[in-house]
Amino acid sequence: MDGGELSPPSGVITFLFTDIEGSTRRWEADAVAMRAALAVHDQALRDAVEGQAGWLFQAHR
């Protein structure tokens, strides 16, 4: 592994999926505000996952 990357988990794993209700409408109404809100959302999830020694395999993009 390069750059100290961790290996993906093995064994019993748990997946977490999120959805922002009304996101399409919100993006259309105010993309700048939605981009900022999504950054907060992503950081909160990243903090929670990493705080439990989890492994974030892909963001929404």
Buried (B, 14 or more C-beta within 10 A) or exposed (E): EEEEEEEEEEEEEEEEEEEEEEEEEBBEEEEEEBEEBBEEBBEEBEEEBEEEEBEEEEEEE
